[in-house]
């Protein structure tokens, strides 16, 4: 990445939660002749009729592939898949495939931060300036006014200036570029803040880049090493890692695709380093590992009760997110949503280059579901709302036990 903060961005602002991932790829939606495949009892999986119906509904809305997994206390995981892993070979989507989890990474980073709070190495009221002196400054940005809590809860006011690919040629030329945390923050510092810290809510990525930097400053280790040592290794999340500068995904995986212009061809964008790898995104995982992580987190296995309670202190989200996630509130690294059967579920979504990931876990951690879409193609904001609604339906059915 060669741009300096004062240069005109070569690529448009990139956002990595559901609304942004769908809107950024605004292209013609279509089913692309997808087929339906399902794992029937092999490999410790079982079928669930409602889960398969909901996966089929998502596939029909314009994803080349979908995989979902429901984990509960009573027996093997239920899995369902739809569409194809590759639009050329027409191979079925693997039920245990790897994918880039994008902003779901934020939930891992937030957990590490709250563990450090529990250990007395950090407080939620610490300012960014106290932990990263001189980093957040200029153009009205003031690290003295932004707390760790503000960063975790998207209330910092920092402006995102995020790069993205604007054409197939741009993707081919820059897909292996790396962007450091310092470069991302410097781009944000070239802008005035969007609002005074703590006064509003606006989803952003720069705050979690700063959290990754704070984790490294406090522990002496990169954020992803702390994630590995504190979460991945203790929970035996053997399929969760940070690929760093490696563009390829492990096998098995579904390919993902993007159209860079209306009516243009589908471009395979599976292999890329990705612009977000510094704590705001950057991990790859599987549905099984994500279910296990969120179940452990909500089940009290990763945080003491005091910090789990802090995580679950929520604020309202902005109107754009409310449209996609009705009833959502933002905690510290997780969003809460109401369940039709009563109570709340918790999770985090992510999106990147045609991948969309949605997660949901009951408040007691006993039931968890993850759905991963690949090759999502969206033509309009209404299409984005329809896909979000279908994801929400899948999660609600899974967690409420609908068969």
C-alpha positions as CSV (number, residue, x, y, z in Angstrom):
1,X,0.0,0.0,0.0
2,X,1.8,3.1,-1.2
3,X,-0.8,5.9,-0.6
4,X,0.0,8.5,2.0
5,X,-2.8,9.8,4.2
6,X,-3.0,13.1,2.2
7,X,-3.4,11.5,-1.2
8,X,-6.8,10.9,-2.8
9,X,-7.7,7.3,-2.0
10,X,-7.2,5.0,-4.9
11,X,-10.1,2.8,-3.7
12,X,-13.4,3.7,-2.2
13,X,-14.1,3.5,1.5
14,X,-14.4,-0.1,2.6
15,X,-16.8,-1.3,5.3
16,X,-16.9,-4.7,6.7
17,X,-20.2,-5.4,8.5
18,X,-23.3,-6.7,6.8
19,X,-24.7,-3.5,5.3
20,X,-21.4,-2.4,4.0
21,X,-20.4,-5.7,2.5
22,X,-23.7,-5.9,0.6
23,X,-23.8,-2.3,-0.5
24,X,-20.2,-2.2,-1.6
25,X,-20.8,-5.0,-4.0
26,X,-23.9,-3.4,-5.5
27,X,-24.3,-5.6,-8.6
28,X,-26.9,-7.7,-10.3
29,X,-28.4,-10.4,-8.1
30,X,-29.1,-13.9,-9.4
31,X,-29.1,-17.5,-8.5
32,X,-26.5,-18.6,-11.1
33,X,-28.0,-22.0,-11.5
34,X,-27.2,-23.0,-7.9
35,X,-27.8,-26.6,-6.8
36,X,-28.6,-27.8,-3.3
37,X,-26.4,-30.2,-1.4
38,X,-26.7,-31.5,2.1
39,X,-24.6,-33.6,4.4
40,X,-26.8,-36.4,5.7
41,X,-25.4,-37.8,8.9
42,X,-21.8,-38.2,7.7
43,X,-18.8,-36.9,9.7
44,X,-20.8,-36.3,12.9
45,X,-23.4,-34.1,11.1
46,X,-27.1,-34.4,11.2
47,X,-29.9,-32.8,9.2
48,X,-32.3,-30.2,10.3
49,X,-35.2,-29.5,8.0
50,X,-35.7,-25.8,9.0
51,X,-32.0,-25.1,8.7
52,X,-31.9,-26.6,5.2
53,X,-35.0,-24.6,4.1
54,X,-33.5,-21.4,5.4
55,X,-30.2,-22.1,3.6
56,X,-32.1,-22.7,0.4
57,X,-33.9,-19.4,0.8
58,X,-30.6,-17.6,1.2
59,X,-29.1,-19.3,-1.8
60,X,-32.1,-18.3,-3.9
61,X,-31.5,-14.6,-3.0
62,X,-28.2,-14.5,-4.9
63,X,-25.3,-16.3,-3.2
64,X,-23.2,-18.8,-5.2
65,X,-22.8,-20.8,-2.0
66,X,-24.1,-21.1,1.6
67,X,-23.1,-23.2,4.5
68,X,-24.7,-23.2,8.0
69,X,-24.1,-25.1,11.3
70,X,-26.2,-25.4,14.4
71,X,-24.5,-26.5,17.6
72,X,-26.5,-27.5,20.6
73,X,-26.3,-29.5,23.8
74,X,-28.2,-32.5,22.5
75,X,-26.2,-34.4,19.9
76,X,-24.1,-33.9,16.8
77,X,-24.1,-30.5,15.0
78,X,-26.7,-30.0,12.3
79,X,-25.3,-28.7,9.0
80,X,-26.9,-27.6,5.7
81,X,-25.4,-26.3,2.5
82,X,-26.7,-24.8,-0.7
83,X,-25.4,-23.6,-4.1
84,X,-21.9,-24.5,-5.4
85,X,-18.4,-24.1,-4.1
86,X,-17.1,-23.2,-7.6
87,X,-19.3,-21.9,-10.5
88,X,-17.1,-23.8,-13.1
89,X,-16.7,-27.2,-11.5
90,X,-20.2,-27.1,-9.8
91,X,-18.8,-28.9,-6.8
92,X,-21.0,-28.7,-3.7
93,X,-20.2,-26.3,-0.9
94,X,-18.3,-28.2,1.9
95,X,-20.1,-28.2,5.2
96,X,-16.8,-27.6,7.0
97,X,-15.2,-25.2,4.6
98,X,-12.9,-22.3,5.6
99,X,-13.8,-18.7,4.9
100,X,-12.7,-15.2,5.8
101,X,-14.7,-14.1,8.8
102,X,-14.0,-10.4,8.3
103,X,-15.5,-8.2,11.1
104,X,-16.4,-11.3,13.2
105,X,-12.7,-10.9,14.1
106,X,-13.8,-7.9,16.2
107,X,-15.5,-10.3,18.7
108,X,-12.2,-12.1,19.3
109,X,-10.3,-8.8,19.8
110,X,-12.9,-7.5,22.2
111,X,-12.7,-10.7,24.2
112,X,-8.9,-10.2,24.6
113,X,-9.4,-6.6,25.6
114,X,-11.9,-7.6,28.3
115,X,-9.6,-10.3,29.5
116,X,-6.9,-7.7,30.0
117,X,-9.4,-5.6,31.9
118,X,-10.1,-8.5,34.2
119,X,-6.4,-8.9,34.8
120,X,-6.0,-5.3,35.8
121,X,-3.7,-4.5,32.8
122,X,-6.3,-2.1,31.2
123,X,-9.5,-0.3,32.1
124,X,-12.4,0.6,29.9
125,X,-12.0,4.2,30.9
126,X,-8.4,4.4,29.8
127,X,-7.9,6.9,27.0
128,X,-6.4,6.1,23.7
129,X,-3.7,8.8,24.4
130,X,-2.7,7.1,27.7
131,X,-2.1,3.9,25.9
132,X,-1.0,5.1,22.4
133,X,0.6,8.5,23.0
134,X,0.5,10.8,20.0
135,X,-1.2,8.4,17.7
136,X,-4.7,9.9,17.6
137,X,-4.2,13.6,16.9
138,X,-4.7,16.3,14.3
139,X,-7.6,17.6,12.3
140,X,-9.7,17.7,15.5
141,X,-9.0,14.1,16.5
142,X,-8.1,13.9,20.1
143,X,-7.0,10.6,21.8
144,X,-7.5,12.2,25.2
145,X,-11.2,12.3,24.6
146,X,-11.6,8.7,23.4
147,X,-11.8,5.7,25.8
148,X,-11.2,2.0,25.3
149,X,-15.0,1.6,25.8
150,X,-15.7,4.1,23.0
151,X,-13.5,2.1,20.6
152,X,-15.2,-1.2,21.6
153,X,-18.7,0.2,21.2
154,X,-18.2,2.2,18.0
155,X,-18.6,5.6,19.8
156,X,-15.2,7.1,19.1
157,X,-16.3,9.4,16.2
158,X,-13.2,8.5,14.2
159,X,-13.7,8.6,10.5
160,X,-12.9,5.5,8.4
161,X,-10.9,6.1,5.3
162,X,-10.8,2.5,4.1
163,X,-9.4,1.3,0.7
164,X,-11.2,-1.1,-1.5
165,X,-10.9,-2.5,-5.0
166,X,-12.7,-0.6,-7.7
167,X,-12.2,-2.8,-10.7
168,X,-11.1,-6.3,-11.7
169,X,-7.8,-4.8,-12.9
170,X,-7.4,-3.0,-9.6
171,X,-8.0,-6.2,-7.7
172,X,-5.5,-8.2,-9.8
173,X,-2.9,-5.4,-9.3
174,X,-3.3,-4.9,-5.6
175,X,-4.8,-8.1,-4.2
176,X,-1.5,-8.9,-2.4
177,X,-1.0,-5.5,-0.9
178,X,-0.7,-5.2,2.8
179,X,-1.8,-2.3,5.0
180,X,-0.3,-1.8,8.4
181,X,-2.3,-0.6,11.4
182,X,-0.3,2.6,11.4
183,X,-1.2,3.3,7.8
184,X,-4.9,2.7,8.5
185,X,-4.9,5.1,11.5
186,X,-2.9,7.7,9.6
187,X,-5.6,7.7,6.8
188,X,-8.3,8.3,9.5
189,X,-6.3,11.1,11.0
190,X,-6.3,12.9,7.7
191,X,-10.0,13.5,8.3
192,X,-11.9,15.4,10.9
193,X,-13.9,13.2,13.3
194,X,-17.5,12.4,12.4
195,X,-18.8,13.4,15.9
196,X,-17.6,14.1,19.4
197,X,-16.6,10.9,21.2
198,X,-19.2,9.2,23.2
199,X,-22.1,11.2,21.8
200,X,-23.3,9.0,18.9
201,X,-22.9,5.4,17.5
202,X,-21.4,4.7,14.1
203,X,-19.9,1.4,13.0
204,X,-16.3,1.7,12.1
205,X,-13.1,-0.2,11.6
206,X,-10.4,2.2,12.7
207,X,-11.4,1.8,16.4
208,X,-10.6,-1.9,16.3
209,X,-7.3,-1.3,14.6
210,X,-6.4,0.9,17.5
211,X,-7.6,-1.8,19.9
212,X,-5.2,-4.2,18.2
213,X,-2.4,-1.7,18.7
214,X,-3.4,-1.2,22.4
215,X,-3.3,-5.0,22.9
216,X,0.2,-5.1,21.5
217,X,1.3,-2.2,23.6
218,X,0.0,-3.7,26.8
219,X,1.1,-7.3,26.2
220,X,4.2,-6.9,24.0
221,X,2.6,-9.3,21.5
222,X,0.6,-8.8,18.3
223,X,-3.2,-8.9,18.7
224,X,-3.4,-12.1,16.7
225,X,-0.9,-13.9,19.0
226,X,-2.9,-12.9,22.0
227,X,-6.1,-14.2,20.3
228,X,-4.3,-17.5,19.6
229,X,-2.9,-17.9,23.1
230,X,-6.0,-16.8,25.0
231,X,-8.8,-18.1,22.8
232,X,-7.8,-20.3,19.9
233,X,-5.5,-22.7,21.7
234,X,-7.5,-23.1,24.9
235,X,-10.7,-23.8,23.0
236,X,-8.9,-26.0,20.4
237,X,-10.1,-23.9,17.5
238,X,-7.9,-25.8,15.2
239,X,-9.3,-24.2,12.0
240,X,-9.0,-20.5,13.1
241,X,-6.0,-18.5,12.2
242,X,-4.7,-15.2,10.8
243,X,-3.2,-15.9,7.3
244,X,-1.4,-12.6,7.3
245,X,0.2,-12.1,3.9
246,X,-0.8,-15.5,2.6
247,X,-3.6,-15.0,-0.1
248,X,-4.8,-18.6,-0.3
249,X,-7.3,-20.3,1.9
250,X,-6.8,-23.8,3.3
251,X,-8.8,-26.6,1.8
252,X,-11.7,-27.2,1.7
253,X,-13.4,-23.9,0.9
254,X,-15.9,-22.4,-1.4
255,X,-14.7,-19.8,-3.8
256,X,-16.2,-16.3,-3.6
257,X,-16.9,-13.9,-6.5
258,X,-17.5,-10.2,-7.2
259,X,-18.8,-8.1,-10.1
260,X,-16.9,-4.9,-10.4
261,X,-19.4,-3.3,-12.8
262,X,-23.1,-3.8,-13.7
263,X,-23.4,-6.5,-16.3
264,X,-19.7,-7.4,-15.9
265,X,-18.4,-11.0,-15.4
266,X,-18.1,-12.7,-12.0
267,X,-14.5,-12.4,-10.9
268,X,-13.0,-15.0,-8.6
269,X,-11.7,-12.9,-5.6
270,X,-11.0,-15.8,-3.3
271,X,-7.3,-15.5,-3.2
272,X,-6.2,-12.1,-1.7
273,X,-4.4,-10.7,1.3
274,X,-7.2,-8.3,2.0
275,X,-7.0,-4.7,3.2
276,X,-8.3,-5.4,6.7
277,X,-6.0,-7.6,8.7
278,X,-5.2,-5.6,11.8
279,X,-7.8,-6.5,14.4
280,X,-10.8,-5.0,12.6
281,X,-10.8,-8.1,10.4
282,X,-8.1,-10.6,9.4
283,X,-9.1,-14.1,10.7
284,X,-10.2,-17.2,8.8
285,X,-12.3,-19.8,10.4
286,X,-15.1,-22.4,10.0
287,X,-18.7,-22.6,11.2
288,X,-17.7,-25.2,13.8
289,X,-15.0,-23.1,15.3
290,X,-17.2,-20.0,15.4
291,X,-20.0,-21.8,17.1
292,X,-17.5,-23.1,19.7
293,X,-16.1,-19.7,20.3
294,X,-19.4,-17.9,20.8
295,X,-20.8,-20.7,22.9
296,X,-17.7,-20.5,25.2
297,X,-17.9,-16.7,25.4
298,X,-21.6,-16.6,26.3
299,X,-21.2,-19.6,28.5
300,X,-18.7,-17.8,30.7
301,X,-15.6,-19.8,29.8
302,X,-13.6,-16.9,28.4
303,X,-14.5,-14.0,30.7
304,X,-15.2,-13.6,34.4
305,X,-18.8,-12.6,35.3
306,X,-18.0,-8.9,35.7
307,X,-16.4,-8.6,32.3
308,X,-19.1,-10.6,30.6
309,X,-21.7,-8.3,32.2
310,X,-19.7,-5.3,30.8
311,X,-19.7,-6.8,27.4
312,X,-23.5,-7.1,27.6
313,X,-24.1,-3.4,28.4
314,X,-25.6,-2.1,25.2
315,X,-26.4,1.0,23.3
316,X,-28.7,1.5,20.3
317,X,-27.3,1.1,16.8
318,X,-27.7,3.6,14.0
319,X,-30.7,3.7,11.7
320,X,-28.9,1.9,8.8
321,X,-28.1,-1.0,11.0
322,X,-31.5,-1.0,12.6
323,X,-33.0,-1.5,9.1
324,X,-30.9,-4.6,8.6
325,X,-30.9,-5.8,12.2
326,X,-34.3,-4.8,13.8
327,X,-34.0,-4.5,17.5
328,X,-30.2,-4.7,17.6
329,X,-28.1,-3.1,20.3
330,X,-24.4,-2.9,20.5
331,X,-22.4,-4.2,23.4
332,X,-18.6,-4.4,23.7
333,X,-17.7,-6.5,20.6
334,X,-21.1,-8.2,20.3
335,X,-24.6,-7.2,19.1
336,X,-27.7,-8.4,20.9
337,X,-31.0,-9.2,19.0
338,X,-34.4,-10.3,20.3
339,X,-35.6,-13.9,19.6
340,X,-39.1,-14.6,18.6
341,X,-39.3,-17.3,21.3
342,X,-38.2,-14.8,24.0
343,X,-35.0,-13.5,25.3
344,X,-31.9,-12.3,23.3
345,X,-29.2,-13.8,21.2
346,X,-25.7,-12.4,20.7
347,X,-23.3,-12.4,17.8
348,X,-21.4,-10.4,15.3
349,X,-21.6,-10.3,11.5
350,X,-18.9,-9.7,8.9
351,X,-18.6,-9.2,5.2
352,X,-15.7,-9.1,2.7
353,X,-15.5,-9.5,-1.1
354,X,-18.7,-11.5,-1.5
355,X,-18.4,-13.3,1.8
356,X,-21.1,-12.7,4.4
357,X,-20.9,-14.3,7.8
358,X,-23.7,-14.1,10.4
359,X,-23.6,-15.6,13.9
360,X,-26.0,-16.1,16.8
361,X,-25.7,-17.6,20.2
362,X,-28.3,-17.8,23.0
363,X,-27.5,-15.9,26.2
364,X,-26.6,-19.0,28.1
365,X,-24.3,-20.3,25.3
366,X,-26.1,-23.5,24.9
367,X,-27.1,-23.1,21.2
368,X,-25.0,-21.4,18.6
369,X,-25.5,-21.0,14.8
370,X,-23.2,-19.7,12.1
371,X,-24.0,-19.1,8.4
372,X,-21.5,-18.2,5.8
373,X,-22.4,-17.0,2.3
374,X,-20.0,-16.8,-0.6
375,X,-20.3,-15.0,-3.9
376,X,-23.1,-12.6,-2.7
377,X,-24.3,-10.3,-5.5
378,X,-26.6,-7.4,-4.6
379,X,-28.3,-5.0,-6.9
380,X,-29.9,-2.6,-4.5
381,X,-30.4,-1.7,-0.8
382,X,-33.7,-3.6,-0.9
383,X,-31.8,-6.7,-1.9
384,X,-29.5,-6.1,1.1
385,X,-32.5,-5.9,3.4
386,X,-33.9,-9.1,2.0
387,X,-30.7,-11.1,2.5
388,X,-30.3,-9.7,6.0
389,X,-33.9,-10.7,6.8
390,X,-33.3,-14.2,5.5
391,X,-30.2,-14.5,7.7
392,X,-32.1,-13.2,10.7
393,X,-34.8,-15.8,10.0
394,X,-32.3,-18.6,9.8
395,X,-30.7,-17.6,13.1
396,X,-34.0,-17.2,14.9
397,X,-35.3,-20.6,13.7
398,X,-32.1,-22.3,14.7
399,X,-31.9,-20.8,18.2
400,X,-35.6,-21.1,18.9
401,X,-35.5,-24.8,18.0
402,X,-37.8,-24.7,15.0
403,X,-37.6,-28.0,13.0
